[in-house]
């Protein structure tokens, strides 16, 4: 069994100002996506499913079509749109914001029949992270409710140019996730303190806190389980009245853990995360990629 990689690439990157998923950071204009797929192929993934939007379908496929990867991995495209909702639900008047990462993942259900990983298109997770997650996914083939994620230290995931969103994790002695809380406005202050902001104000958060970078591993039953929870989300009048309410993957995971319908192993690796949240992050990413090529981690030309 070869696991599947689901790449969440429907976000237009409004803060970044362009389709950041396509911005070249390698010596031959390779995007972060290219390095993600290259690492996934080396780890034994057999298929990649891109979750995109019809608005930029043509441009995206021209860059990341099957021929781009030289036949080394199967490629399929699915779409996330605001009105792609379960029967009986409709988009509230005035809603323009997408429904979130949990909804995006659900869009891949028809294209996935193996244990699978989910990643953000603009995050670099590191070769070791793909390997440790692929190994775990192969070990749970045929099982239900055996989920996983690669954990990172918060201090290694911040941007110098603005706030970031991270899933704050509580982990037990068995390295299983107890809970995960989405924090949507985290930053390091000039005095070095790391804080997050929510509706009640600003709060301190330890920079060594383990966080989720949306690098999850799931067995296929997650589609059924999260589909049920998404209907619950849409049935809540408060969510439908809030134009910014989102159905995040951590929300679904938390609920399933609380219901004892799943457990989630937090996997450790020596991989170093970095990403392009803002355009100003790009030069540092280019520099880090160049260093990894110099060290022999990647060839100068991937495909």
ABEGO torsion letter per residue (X at the ends): XBBBBBBBAABAGAAAGBBAAABBABAAGBBAAAAAAAAAAAAGBABBBBBBBAAAAAAAAAAABAAAAGGABBBBBBBBBAABBBBGBBBBBGBABBAEAAAAAAAAAAABABBBBBBBAABBAEAAAAAAAAAAAAAABGBBGBBBBBBBBAAAABBAAEBBBBBBBBBBAAGBBABBBBBABBBBBAAGBBBBBBAAEBBBBBAABBBBAGBBBBBAAAAAAAAAAAAAAAABAAAAABAABBBBAAAAAAAAAAAGABBBBBBBBABBBBBBABAAAAAAAAAAAAAAAAAGABBABAX
